[in-house]
Amino acid sequence: MSMRVQSGLPHPLGATWDGSGVNFALYSANATKVELCLFDRKGRREIERITLPEYTHEVWHAYLPDVRAGQLYGYRVHGPYAPHEGHRFNPSKLLIDPYAKALQGDLRWHDACYGYRVGSHRQDLSFDRRDNARFVPKCVVIDPAYTWSSDHPPRRPWAETIIYEAHVKGMTAGHPDLPDGIRGTFAGLADPHVIEHLQKIGVTAVELMPVQSFFDDHFLVERGQKNYWGYNTLCFHALAERYISPGHGADEFKFMVKRLHEAGIEVIMDVVYNHTAEGNHLGPTLSFRGIDNASYYFLAENPRYYFDTTGCGNTMNLRNQRVLQMVMDSLRYWVTECHIDGFRFDLATQLGREYDEFDSSAIFFDTIAQDPALQGIRLIAEPWDIGPDGYQLGNFPPGWAEWNGMYRDNIRDYWRGEAHALPGLATGLLGSASQFDERGRRTWASVNFVTAHDGFTLRDLWSYNEKHNEDNLENNQDGHDHNHSWNCGEEGPTDNPEVTQLRNRLRRATLTTLMVSHGTPMMLMGDEVGRTQGGNNNAYCQDNEIGWFSWTDNDEEFFAFVQQLVAMRASRPLLQPDKFFHGQLIEGTDVHNVRWLRPDAQVMQTEDWTAVQGGCIALMLNGKKQRAVLLLFNPTAESVGFQLPVEQAPAKWRVLLETGEGRFEPDEPAVASGETFNVAGRSVIVLEGMEILR
């Protein structure tokens, strides 16, 4: 077979089908030759090897008029194998195109996947000439055409957003009403049964754990496990094939997005641009390492090694303009071609590093800020990495929201009765203004959560003092040791009704605190029905019932509570303000928008924040032409009487929620200001004024 080869163009990068042929373009500043390898339909046999004839602006390119959409391909890149100089070229290795829009086949681990002789003396300094093509996925030339017709992204205001963190397979693999062929796939997540569940909760956005193409780590495969979470990305434009049902492609993902949009639910992708699946200097040669190691990765002072602030072996070099372009092209692709509504950036501190220091004006942030295609897109940072000064909560630029891990720990400590936890509760309830109220940022910048994929579920939070990660086969050494959790007197499952009742109280109180806090609340998949991981706080390799949503063993009573709780928040603007409350006077009145009160209704003084009874406190919120909201918090074991405030307060209050028994709007008479109201132990009371402030 002899292909016609034309010069083509150095842009766009990747394999681009134009209806007549395919343009191939690959960036490599240090290569000496690039070969394009074409494969048969099954990817088993190389049918053509073509040297890319042109090299323009460090891009190797060619146009093949005889190639069509659906063609499988990969690259072999020639250049020096000189690890001490940062170069690891090896043309024996078939490499994945960083711009591939789809991959076919899975990675099968074999020693030939490494650029060096595994087990040899000084390992990575040696050179391995074995061909790895049998063991690696093949890139696919795609036809990007897709009919979106009337898709309308919801574009809800940030202040109204409620995020639900979910896993595509975990959410759908165990659903009894889904056909076998779509369980664990994008089609499963688009099924009406799943979407209806999300709508019943009242969430407005689904944050999907990584769906970009990733691979199972070698050490996991060796012990019969998988990388379930997916924070091991290699190809930033392609979807993980494991989430696509048989016989379908990227269109299935787009269909899922469209169906969720029709239900009023936005789609946020958890993306990993800080590192890749190639690992450290002893990792495999699958893509970037063999294309141009010195350009794509941050190298250490000794360029044989990587400058690693991710803890995953390598760090992407976003200071290289072509690497930065690749990430930006990826983001634009997901927004423009797939209609994604936003991104959560894994280890985002690394993305803002100028070498070893974080800078909120780093080139990555500035580049996103000026990109027209990304205006209005939700940008959420995980504000840490393992480098120097890695925790950067509150330091990201305007327009960004951030996962607030400090909020998580403070709320957990408050409800487990830790001393001096009250200031942390107060900070979190008002949007963590000390971290976020600057440069015109708004309350929604704080993404509040008490549980996430990394850690205990809500049920396990109040069932375990210690992690129980034995199923991970790492001798229970993995995962966090400081969980800010409490087992309520017995570790794990129990038949003790008093312990069960206490755990349920704490679940309701914790989730209520989340929903009445200013900021953007985020729930974890399955918390609404009492999902447990059996005390596993690091289920990254548990692609089974431990990590999946259980659709057959649900706490329906708690689910009903969550539904009403979310609805209560959504219908009260004072619980979801766009701007920070600092106790300032409401315009045209002598009423403050925030008042912190002791149980005796006296205004909190400085000394009270450490001395007030057991952390019991009241928060009164007021707004112009709105009914006041009064929140009463009692983290102690015993009932506490709260005197309802008189000053700057309505004459009467009605109860919206009592978390002790999980009652919403109980049939009780109105309570007059000045009266004493008993708040059960470890519970929250939400009251609403019966007159509107004019």
DOPA-246534 format. One record per residue (C-alpha): residue number from 1; x, y, z; residue in one letter. Coordinates in Angstrom, 3 decimals, padded with zeros to 6 digits. Layout:
N
NUM|X|Y|Z|A
...
***
This chain:
694
1|000.000|000.000|000.000|M
2|001.462|003.355|-001.037|S
3|-000.014|006.574|000.319|M
4|000.150|009.931|-001.398|R
5|001.945|012.331|000.921|V
6|001.679|016.098|000.697|Q
7|003.257|018.807|002.840|S
8|000.170|019.714|004.805|G
9|000.055|022.389|007.497|L
10|001.611|022.782|010.949|P
11|-001.813|023.638|012.344|H
12|-004.109|022.559|013.786|P
13|-002.109|020.087|015.827|L
14|-003.354|016.510|015.834|G
15|-005.096|014.537|013.101|A
16|-007.699|016.667|011.316|T
17|-010.192|015.152|008.851|W
18|-011.434|017.812|006.414|D
19|-013.779|015.657|004.350|G
20|-011.153|014.910|001.695|S
21|-008.114|013.761|003.627|G
22|-006.309|014.090|006.945|V
23|-003.702|016.606|008.068|N
24|-001.264|015.270|010.676|F
25|000.744|017.686|012.856|A
26|002.909|016.854|015.874|L
27|004.962|019.221|018.039|Y
28|008.475|018.109|018.932|S
29|011.257|020.653|019.277|A
30|014.092|018.153|019.740|N
31|013.200|015.248|017.434|A
32|015.296|014.464|014.362|T
33|012.575|012.544|012.471|K
34|008.909|011.652|012.983|V
35|007.209|008.631|011.445|E
36|003.448|008.238|011.160|L
37|002.326|004.622|011.506|C
38|-001.056|003.560|010.078|L
39|-002.804|000.411|011.308|F
40|-005.553|-001.896|010.107|D
41|-009.086|-001.614|011.492|R
42|-008.367|-003.822|014.489|K
43|-005.091|-002.095|015.306|G
44|-003.114|-005.301|015.137|R
45|-001.073|-004.777|011.981|R
46|000.939|-001.773|010.869|E
47|000.049|-001.229|007.215|I
48|002.034|001.900|006.372|E
49|004.891|003.914|007.845|R
50|005.314|007.452|006.533|I
51|008.006|009.948|007.408|T
52|006.426|013.341|008.000|L
53|008.114|015.466|005.320|P
54|007.833|018.961|006.760|E
55|009.133|020.643|009.909|Y
56|007.746|024.136|010.528|T
57|008.032|026.090|013.768|H
58|008.996|022.888|015.611|E
59|005.927|021.083|014.258|V
60|006.235|017.982|012.038|W
61|003.397|017.688|009.547|H
62|001.947|016.070|006.420|A
63|-001.358|015.830|004.550|Y
64|-002.589|012.414|003.397|L
65|-005.428|012.703|000.876|P
66|-006.020|008.929|000.887|D
67|-006.718|008.660|004.631|V
68|-010.256|008.828|006.004|R
69|-011.989|009.238|009.356|A
70|-011.738|006.033|011.361|G
71|-008.081|005.435|010.486|Q
72|-005.949|004.078|013.367|L
73|-002.495|005.554|013.825|Y
74|000.425|006.299|016.132|G
75|003.859|007.913|015.947|Y
76|007.485|006.827|016.178|R
77|009.811|009.681|017.017|V
78|013.562|009.677|016.411|H
79|016.121|011.633|018.379|G
80|018.829|011.204|021.006|P
81|018.387|008.796|023.876|Y
82|020.331|010.807|026.455|A
83|018.567|010.755|029.852|P
84|021.311|012.898|031.455|H
85|020.380|015.605|028.950|E
86|016.628|015.121|029.382|G
87|016.065|013.301|026.068|H
88|014.370|009.886|025.923|R
89|013.602|009.340|022.249|F
90|013.109|005.720|021.206|N
91|011.640|004.979|017.739|P
92|010.957|001.381|018.795|S
93|008.042|002.729|020.818|K
94|004.702|003.515|019.203|L
95|003.459|006.749|020.761|L
96|000.023|008.227|021.360|I
97|-000.728|011.570|019.707|D
98|-001.277|014.193|022.461|P
99|-004.126|015.584|020.326|Y
100|-005.854|012.265|019.580|A
101|-009.631|012.679|019.905|K
102|-010.200|008.954|020.449|A
103|-008.220|005.833|021.318|L
104|-008.929|002.218|020.439|Q
105|-007.775|-000.591|022.675|G
106|-006.415|-000.628|026.192|D
107|-002.867|-000.514|027.464|L
108|-001.499|-004.013|028.089|R
109|001.469|-003.824|030.396|W
110|004.654|-005.401|029.064|H
111|008.338|-004.617|029.525|D
112|008.391|-003.429|025.910|A
113|006.303|-000.407|026.996|C
114|009.420|001.010|028.662|Y
115|012.114|002.902|026.788|G
116|014.840|001.164|028.764|Y
117|015.692|-002.439|029.592|R
118|013.672|-003.227|032.708|V
119|015.909|-004.791|035.336|G
120|019.135|-003.791|033.637|S
121|022.046|-002.157|035.419|H
122|021.256|001.550|036.055|R
123|017.931|000.794|034.341|Q
124|016.730|003.938|032.574|D
125|020.181|004.712|031.208|L
126|019.951|001.568|029.077|S
127|018.029|001.391|025.778|F
128|015.273|-001.055|024.830|D
129|014.770|-001.845|021.142|R
130|011.642|-003.996|021.457|R
131|008.541|-002.844|019.557|D
132|005.626|-002.086|021.877|N
133|002.921|-001.648|019.198|A
134|001.043|-004.798|020.227|R
135|000.544|-003.507|023.730|F
136|-000.548|000.130|023.398|V
137|-003.815|001.772|022.249|P
138|-004.032|003.213|018.754|K
139|-005.169|006.758|018.008|C
140|-008.306|007.189|015.896|V
141|-008.956|009.859|013.278|V
142|-012.467|011.084|014.073|I
143|-015.219|012.804|012.153|D
144|-016.210|015.567|014.593|P
145|-019.666|016.147|013.070|A
146|-022.460|015.988|015.662|Y
147|-025.939|017.485|015.541|T
148|-026.597|019.390|018.753|W
149|-029.835|020.912|017.437|S
150|-031.430|022.781|020.346|S
151|-028.937|022.190|023.136|D
152|-029.098|025.013|025.665|H
153|-026.570|024.912|028.542|P
154|-028.432|025.907|031.727|P
155|-025.966|028.677|032.676|R
156|-027.406|029.049|036.163|R
157|-026.132|031.845|038.404|P
158|-023.275|030.686|040.598|W
159|-025.224|031.568|043.752|A
160|-027.922|029.029|042.841|E
161|-025.480|026.229|042.048|T
162|-025.488|022.947|043.959|I
163|-022.782|020.523|042.800|I
164|-022.988|016.739|042.927|Y
165|-019.638|014.961|042.601|E
166|-020.145|011.689|040.753|A
167|-018.288|008.872|039.022|H
168|-019.628|007.736|035.646|V
169|-019.262|004.033|036.321|K
170|-019.833|004.220|040.058|G
171|-023.123|006.040|039.560|M
172|-024.537|003.572|037.045|T
173|-022.846|000.156|037.293|A
174|-025.208|-001.145|039.952|G
175|-028.499|000.333|038.734|H
176|-030.993|-002.550|038.399|P
177|-033.199|-000.768|035.841|D
178|-030.454|-000.026|033.324|L
179|-029.735|-002.416|030.436|P
180|-026.537|-004.395|030.930|D
181|-024.927|-002.773|027.888|G
182|-025.041|000.759|029.263|I
183|-024.258|000.224|032.943|R
184|-021.057|002.033|033.818|G
185|-021.151|004.227|030.697|T
186|-022.028|007.740|029.557|F
187|-025.247|006.286|028.134|A
188|-026.067|004.990|031.596|G
189|-025.621|008.440|033.103|L
190|-027.926|009.815|030.386|A
191|-030.652|007.307|031.214|D
192|-033.911|008.819|032.554|P
193|-033.720|006.704|035.726|H
194|-030.406|008.309|036.729|V
195|-031.308|011.816|035.630|I
196|-034.600|011.635|037.506|E
197|-032.705|010.783|040.681|H
198|-030.496|013.856|040.272|L
199|-033.528|016.031|039.624|Q
200|-035.259|014.718|042.729|K
201|-032.289|015.788|044.849|I
202|-032.357|019.255|043.310|G
203|-028.702|019.452|042.278|V
204|-027.892|021.863|039.445|T
205|-024.495|020.541|038.307|A
206|-022.781|017.168|038.105|V
207|-019.016|017.201|038.592|E
208|-017.690|014.083|036.878|L
209|-014.511|012.488|038.120|M
210|-011.922|012.122|035.318|P
211|-013.326|010.967|031.982|V
212|-010.341|011.916|029.810|Q
213|-008.391|008.904|028.624|S
214|-006.422|007.287|031.454|F
215|-004.785|003.955|032.179|F
216|-004.556|001.486|035.040|D
217|-001.218|001.722|036.837|D
218|001.141|-001.206|036.325|H
219|001.323|-001.999|040.040|F
220|-002.489|-002.100|040.255|L
221|-002.809|-004.442|037.296|V
222|-000.202|-006.748|038.826|E
223|-002.349|-007.169|041.929|R
224|-005.630|-007.500|040.015|G
225|-006.969|-003.977|040.567|Q
226|-007.830|-000.908|038.493|K
227|-007.348|002.823|038.711|N
228|-011.033|003.417|039.472|Y
229|-010.882|007.160|040.090|W
230|-008.986|007.967|036.892|G
231|-006.415|010.544|038.047|Y
232|-003.888|009.021|035.667|N
233|-004.583|010.891|032.426|T
234|-002.476|010.548|029.308|L
235|-004.518|011.942|026.407|C
236|-006.295|015.231|027.148|F
237|-008.600|015.340|024.101|H
238|-009.858|011.746|024.198|A
239|-012.479|010.095|026.366|L
240|-011.784|007.056|028.513|A
241|-012.897|004.184|026.309|E
242|-014.103|002.209|029.316|R
243|-017.039|004.617|029.757|Y
244|-018.267|004.288|026.167|I
245|-020.824|001.551|025.497|S
246|-019.937|-001.024|022.780|P
247|-020.218|000.265|019.238|G
248|-020.342|003.932|020.194|H
249|-017.849|006.784|020.342|G
250|-017.504|010.340|021.569|A
251|-021.053|011.093|020.398|D
252|-022.306|009.109|023.393|E
253|-020.659|011.609|025.719|F
254|-022.206|014.520|023.825|K
255|-025.609|012.846|024.010|F
256|-025.191|012.549|027.796|M
257|-024.331|016.249|028.079|V
258|-027.367|017.165|025.989|K
259|-029.723|015.048|028.104|R
260|-028.399|016.521|031.347|L
261|-028.778|020.031|029.928|H
262|-032.381|019.259|029.010|E
263|-032.907|018.342|032.673|A
264|-031.423|021.678|033.763|G
265|-028.191|020.090|035.018|I
266|-024.753|021.391|034.078|E
267|-021.754|019.140|033.454|V
268|-018.387|019.924|035.067|I
269|-015.329|017.826|034.205|M
270|-012.625|016.969|036.726|D
271|-009.450|017.419|034.672|V
272|-005.829|016.452|035.349|V
273|-003.372|018.721|033.537|Y
274|-000.700|018.714|036.231|N
275|000.873|015.329|035.448|H
276|000.464|012.307|033.151|T
277|000.318|008.531|033.407|A
278|003.951|008.187|032.307|E
279|005.129|008.580|035.900|G
280|008.715|009.225|036.998|N
281|011.987|008.550|035.169|H
282|011.361|004.809|035.518|L
283|007.891|005.024|034.001|G
284|006.774|003.787|030.559|P
285|007.268|005.585|027.258|T
286|003.728|005.997|025.929|L
287|003.449|009.523|024.539|S
288|005.033|012.771|025.774|F
289|008.208|011.144|027.075|R
290|009.028|009.714|023.664|G
291|007.769|012.704|021.640|I
292|009.878|015.317|023.425|D
293|010.546|014.667|027.101|N
294|012.507|017.886|027.641|A
295|009.692|020.042|026.275|S
296|006.583|018.473|027.780|Y
297|007.838|017.938|031.347|Y
298|009.488|020.033|034.039|F
299|012.947|018.534|034.510|L
300|015.000|018.699|037.676|A
301|018.449|020.276|037.972|E
302|019.715|016.882|036.880|N
303|017.517|016.478|033.758|P
304|017.521|012.720|034.112|R
305|014.818|013.289|036.764|Y
306|011.595|015.268|036.983|Y
307|010.730|018.304|039.065|F
308|007.688|016.791|040.756|D
309|005.168|018.877|042.727|T
310|002.308|016.455|042.068|T
311|003.469|013.348|043.904|G
312|002.760|011.359|040.738|C
313|006.274|011.225|039.305|G
314|006.210|014.071|036.816|N
315|004.897|017.599|036.248|T
316|003.641|019.071|032.972|M
317|005.697|022.024|031.723|N
318|003.102|024.735|031.163|L
319|005.867|027.304|030.703|R
320|006.461|025.779|027.291|N
321|004.162|027.651|024.903|Q
322|003.230|024.515|022.947|R
323|002.401|022.546|026.090|V
324|000.298|025.450|027.324|L
325|-001.356|025.568|023.900|Q
326|-002.165|021.861|024.150|M
327|-003.932|022.353|027.476|V
328|-005.826|025.393|026.197|M
329|-006.805|023.566|023.002|D
330|-008.078|020.735|025.164|S
331|-010.205|023.048|027.302|L
332|-011.631|024.759|024.221|R
333|-012.391|021.381|022.647|Y
334|-014.468|020.221|025.598|W
335|-016.350|023.528|025.720|V
336|-016.937|024.179|022.028|T
337|-017.277|020.627|020.700|E
338|-018.757|018.887|023.740|C
339|-020.640|021.783|025.425|H
340|-019.033|021.241|028.823|I
341|-020.068|023.860|031.411|D
342|-016.945|023.940|033.542|G
343|-013.842|022.270|034.917|F
344|-012.482|021.264|038.278|R
345|-008.667|021.334|038.065|F
346|-006.856|018.615|039.990|D
347|-003.844|019.879|041.998|L
348|-004.403|023.355|040.574|A
349|-001.649|024.958|042.640|T
350|000.858|023.303|040.321|Q
351|-000.799|024.926|037.305|L
352|-000.052|028.320|038.834|G
353|003.581|027.693|039.678|R
354|006.329|029.703|038.106|E
355|008.933|027.033|038.790|Y
356|008.619|026.465|042.551|D
357|006.492|029.483|043.566|E
358|002.754|029.913|043.135|F
359|001.617|033.083|041.368|D
360|-002.035|034.059|040.909|S
361|-000.906|035.879|037.751|S
362|000.812|032.821|036.297|A
363|000.673|032.467|032.549|I
364|-001.885|029.639|032.771|F
365|-004.401|031.803|034.637|F
366|-003.817|034.808|032.403|D
367|-004.234|032.709|029.284|T
368|-007.564|031.321|030.463|I
369|-008.787|034.773|031.490|A
370|-008.352|036.230|028.003|Q
371|-009.767|033.272|026.053|D
372|-013.181|034.176|024.550|P
373|-014.282|030.540|024.366|A
374|-013.867|030.103|028.128|L
375|-015.721|033.202|029.306|Q
376|-018.518|032.273|031.705|G
377|-017.227|028.715|032.107|I
378|-017.026|027.460|035.685|R
379|-013.420|027.213|036.834|L
380|-012.860|025.326|040.089|I
381|-009.430|024.797|041.638|A
382|-008.248|022.100|043.970|E
383|-005.961|024.623|045.704|P
384|-002.984|022.485|046.656|W
385|-000.075|020.354|045.508|D
386|002.864|018.807|047.381|I
387|005.385|021.521|046.472|G
388|006.587|024.383|048.699|P
389|003.657|026.396|050.108|D
390|001.363|024.009|048.313|G
391|-001.884|024.978|050.049|Y
392|-003.112|028.142|048.324|Q
393|-006.744|028.389|049.485|L
394|-008.137|031.802|048.618|G
395|-005.204|032.817|046.438|N
396|-006.575|031.974|043.017|F
397|-007.523|034.826|040.673|P
398|-010.968|036.406|040.318|P
399|-013.347|034.236|038.327|G
400|-012.156|031.044|040.010|W
401|-013.906|029.004|042.683|A
402|-011.931|026.712|045.012|E
403|-012.531|023.475|046.871|W
404|-012.529|024.614|050.489|N
405|-010.853|021.832|052.452|G
406|-010.572|024.114|055.474|M
407|-014.369|024.360|055.543|Y
408|-014.616|020.554|055.491|R
409|-012.300|020.117|058.474|D
410|-013.852|022.950|060.483|N
411|-017.407|021.664|060.080|I
412|-016.386|018.116|060.938|R
413|-014.556|019.314|064.045|D
414|-017.493|021.412|065.170|Y
415|-019.971|018.552|065.020|W
416|-017.663|016.038|066.670|R
417|-017.345|018.415|069.609|G
418|-013.776|019.631|069.242|E
419|-012.808|022.502|071.525|A
420|-012.427|025.929|069.925|H
421|-014.152|024.823|066.705|A
422|-016.719|027.641|066.846|L
423|-014.744|030.294|064.899|P
424|-014.245|027.826|062.073|G
425|-017.983|027.170|061.909|L
426|-018.734|030.897|061.836|A
427|-016.204|031.523|059.086|T
428|-017.642|028.767|056.939|G
429|-021.250|029.806|057.420|L
430|-020.555|033.197|055.866|L
431|-018.584|032.011|052.856|G
432|-015.063|032.030|054.334|S
433|-014.725|035.739|053.646|A
434|-011.279|035.913|055.224|S
435|-010.020|033.722|052.362|Q
436|-012.170|034.906|049.461|F
437|-013.477|038.452|049.960|D
438|-010.927|040.378|047.928|E
439|-010.458|041.519|044.333|R
440|-014.220|041.554|043.823|G
441|-014.650|037.825|044.395|R
442|-018.049|036.563|045.488|R
443|-019.323|034.054|048.031|T
444|-019.590|031.314|045.423|W
445|-015.785|031.219|045.176|A
446|-015.840|028.938|048.226|S
447|-016.903|025.460|047.141|V
448|-018.060|024.086|050.474|N
449|-018.054|020.359|051.123|F
450|-017.884|017.974|054.048|V
451|-017.272|014.846|051.947|T
452|-015.685|014.199|048.557|A
453|-014.352|011.206|046.657|H
454|-011.091|011.502|048.593|D
455|-012.044|010.492|052.134|G
456|-014.996|009.086|054.051|F
457|-018.560|009.177|052.788|T
458|-021.027|011.068|054.995|L
459|-022.263|007.860|056.571|R
460|-018.736|006.614|057.227|D
461|-017.718|009.989|058.647|L
462|-019.906|009.275|061.661|W
463|-019.244|005.512|061.781|S
464|-015.454|005.228|061.909|Y
465|-012.635|006.706|063.957|N
466|-009.996|005.078|061.760|E
467|-009.607|004.311|058.077|K
468|-010.151|000.710|056.968|H
469|-008.376|000.428|053.630|N
470|-007.308|-003.207|053.840|E
471|-009.035|-004.000|050.536|D
472|-006.563|-001.682|048.807|N
473|-003.837|-004.253|049.568|L
474|-001.429|-001.636|050.929|E
475|-001.482|-002.774|054.565|N
476|-003.839|000.081|055.428|N
477|-000.960|002.528|054.931|Q
478|-002.659|004.568|052.210|D
479|-005.260|007.320|052.664|G
480|-005.563|010.103|055.214|H
481|-004.857|009.438|058.890|D
482|-006.496|012.650|060.101|H
483|-010.130|012.345|059.091|N
484|-011.801|014.577|061.707|H
485|-014.360|011.774|062.089|S
486|-016.157|010.098|065.014|W
487|-017.648|006.638|065.284|N
488|-020.196|007.715|067.913|C
489|-019.007|005.066|070.333|G
490|-018.713|001.956|068.172|E
491|-016.464|001.350|065.172|E
492|-018.303|000.449|061.990|G
493|-021.707|-001.225|061.604|P
494|-023.798|-001.516|064.730|T
495|-027.111|-002.879|066.005|D
496|-027.134|-000.399|068.867|N
497|-030.183|001.843|068.280|P
498|-028.722|004.710|070.323|E
499|-025.529|004.791|068.252|V
500|-027.550|004.574|065.033|T
501|-029.786|007.435|066.142|Q
502|-026.777|009.586|067.024|L
503|-025.132|008.907|063.677|R
504|-028.320|009.879|061.852|N
505|-028.544|013.095|063.870|R
506|-025.009|014.012|062.928|L
507|-025.595|013.224|059.256|R
508|-028.587|015.549|059.219|R
509|-026.831|018.292|061.177|A
510|-023.705|018.149|059.010|T
511|-025.529|018.261|055.705|L
512|-027.821|021.010|056.960|T
513|-024.794|023.085|057.931|T
514|-023.513|022.645|054.386|L
515|-026.792|023.771|052.844|M
516|-027.226|026.862|055.022|V
517|-023.634|028.021|054.490|S
518|-022.928|030.831|052.068|H
519|-020.897|029.639|049.108|G
520|-021.315|026.786|046.634|T
521|-022.323|023.500|048.281|P
522|-020.991|020.237|046.881|M
523|-022.420|016.825|047.744|M
524|-020.760|013.451|047.256|L
525|-022.410|010.767|045.150|M
526|-024.554|008.533|047.321|G
527|-024.457|010.588|050.507|D
528|-028.126|011.347|049.940|E
529|-028.992|007.665|050.424|V
530|-026.431|006.702|053.066|G
531|-023.757|005.142|050.851|R
532|-020.913|003.469|052.726|T
533|-017.441|002.354|051.669|Q
534|-017.023|000.261|054.797|G
535|-014.581|002.759|056.284|G
536|-012.362|002.909|053.194|N
537|-011.249|006.530|052.839|N
538|-009.174|006.017|049.679|N
539|-011.246|003.890|047.303|A
540|-009.149|004.888|044.277|Y
541|-008.693|001.251|043.206|C
542|-012.093|-000.113|044.224|Q
543|-013.956|-000.571|040.949|D
544|-016.598|-002.660|042.688|N
545|-019.423|-002.378|045.213|E
546|-017.109|-000.547|047.627|I
547|-016.790|002.404|045.254|G
548|-020.144|002.147|043.478|W
549|-023.489|003.742|044.221|F
550|-025.833|001.182|045.782|S
551|-029.294|001.482|044.255|W
552|-030.829|-001.399|046.212|T
553|-029.859|-000.619|049.816|D
554|-030.921|002.989|050.218|N
555|-031.948|005.109|053.182|D
556|-035.188|006.471|051.733|E
557|-035.977|008.483|054.850|E
558|-032.677|010.325|054.623|F
559|-033.157|010.840|050.888|F
560|-036.483|012.564|051.579|A
561|-034.719|014.756|054.152|F
562|-032.061|015.749|051.613|V
563|-034.685|016.621|049.012|Q
564|-036.456|018.993|051.378|Q
565|-033.179|020.448|052.630|L
566|-031.996|021.338|049.130|V
567|-035.404|022.807|048.309|A
568|-035.291|024.934|051.472|M
569|-031.938|026.395|050.468|R
570|-033.035|027.014|046.891|A
571|-036.096|028.981|047.973|S
572|-034.315|031.277|050.485|R
573|-032.088|033.963|048.950|P
574|-030.582|034.690|052.383|L
575|-029.032|031.213|052.322|L
576|-027.424|031.715|048.911|Q
577|-026.351|035.340|048.590|P
578|-023.994|036.414|045.838|D
579|-022.119|038.902|048.035|K
580|-020.454|038.540|051.424|F
581|-022.273|039.504|054.622|F
582|-020.120|041.326|057.170|H
583|-022.745|042.538|059.614|G
584|-023.181|045.817|057.728|Q
585|-026.406|047.845|057.919|L
586|-028.956|047.027|055.269|I
587|-029.470|050.009|052.989|E
588|-032.179|052.336|054.258|G
589|-032.555|050.549|057.607|T
590|-030.945|050.326|061.017|D
591|-030.839|046.522|060.780|V
592|-027.624|044.537|060.341|H
593|-027.553|041.705|057.818|N
594|-025.667|039.447|060.264|V
595|-025.948|039.098|064.030|R
596|-024.064|036.452|066.022|W
597|-025.843|035.624|069.269|L
598|-025.245|033.558|072.368|R
599|-027.994|031.175|073.548|P
600|-029.199|033.977|075.864|D
601|-029.731|036.192|072.771|A
602|-026.883|038.521|073.711|Q
603|-024.567|039.640|070.939|V
604|-021.351|037.625|070.825|M
605|-018.323|039.399|072.262|Q
606|-014.683|038.624|071.507|T
607|-014.248|036.458|074.568|E
608|-017.396|034.471|073.770|D
609|-015.878|032.819|070.718|W
610|-013.816|030.572|072.979|T
611|-015.953|030.579|076.115|A
612|-019.536|030.206|074.883|V
613|-021.353|027.124|076.166|Q
614|-020.175|024.051|074.235|G
615|-020.040|025.909|070.946|G
616|-023.772|026.705|070.954|C
617|-024.512|029.754|068.839|I
618|-027.252|031.510|066.893|A
619|-026.886|033.288|063.561|L
620|-029.548|035.729|062.402|M
621|-029.573|036.778|058.756|L
622|-031.567|039.727|057.436|N
623|-032.064|041.127|053.979|G
624|-034.047|043.952|052.480|K
625|-037.639|042.909|051.727|K
626|-036.883|039.378|052.923|Q
627|-037.952|037.264|055.836|R
628|-035.204|036.949|058.436|A
629|-033.598|033.530|058.918|V
630|-032.435|032.362|062.341|L
631|-030.047|029.407|062.665|L
632|-029.579|027.740|066.053|L
633|-026.632|025.361|066.467|F
634|-026.195|022.914|069.339|N
635|-023.225|020.521|068.973|P
636|-023.490|019.261|072.577|T
637|-025.111|016.031|073.709|A
638|-027.831|017.733|075.757|E
639|-030.766|019.944|074.869|S
640|-030.027|023.670|075.210|V
641|-032.511|026.506|075.559|G
642|-032.064|029.428|073.150|F
643|-033.782|032.734|073.824|Q
644|-035.051|034.070|070.518|L
645|-033.775|037.576|069.794|P
646|-035.957|040.647|070.094|V
647|-033.663|043.391|068.829|E
648|-033.631|043.795|065.029|Q
649|-035.879|040.748|064.821|A
650|-039.432|039.986|063.704|P
651|-042.105|039.589|066.370|A
652|-042.679|035.917|065.588|K
653|-040.856|033.006|064.051|W
654|-041.924|029.756|062.427|R
655|-039.827|026.596|062.364|V
656|-038.587|025.556|058.938|L
657|-036.407|022.637|060.006|L
658|-035.487|020.713|063.123|E
659|-032.664|018.289|062.318|T
660|-032.820|016.286|065.543|G
661|-035.779|014.326|064.227|E
662|-035.465|015.505|060.652|G
663|-038.734|017.454|060.636|R
664|-039.502|020.164|058.071|F
665|-042.079|022.857|058.847|E
666|-043.563|020.928|061.760|P
667|-047.144|021.709|062.689|D
668|-046.217|023.883|065.628|E
669|-047.456|027.324|066.675|P
670|-045.352|030.360|065.908|A
671|-042.734|031.251|068.478|V
672|-042.547|034.822|069.748|A
673|-039.294|036.721|069.944|S
674|-037.998|036.702|073.510|G
675|-039.287|033.206|074.218|E
676|-036.942|030.315|074.962|T
677|-036.738|027.601|072.339|F
678|-035.202|024.232|073.170|N
679|-032.703|022.846|070.680|V
680|-032.038|019.130|070.960|A
681|-028.483|017.889|071.289|G
682|-026.365|017.701|068.152|R
683|-028.895|019.428|065.994|S
684|-029.707|022.564|064.032|V
685|-032.916|024.568|064.074|I
686|-033.798|026.801|061.127|V
687|-036.452|029.445|061.784|L
688|-037.936|032.074|059.506|E
689|-039.403|035.423|060.471|G
690|-043.120|035.817|059.854|M
691|-042.832|039.438|058.719|E
692|-040.856|040.811|055.790|I
693|-038.296|043.503|056.509|L
694|-039.246|046.646|054.567|R
***
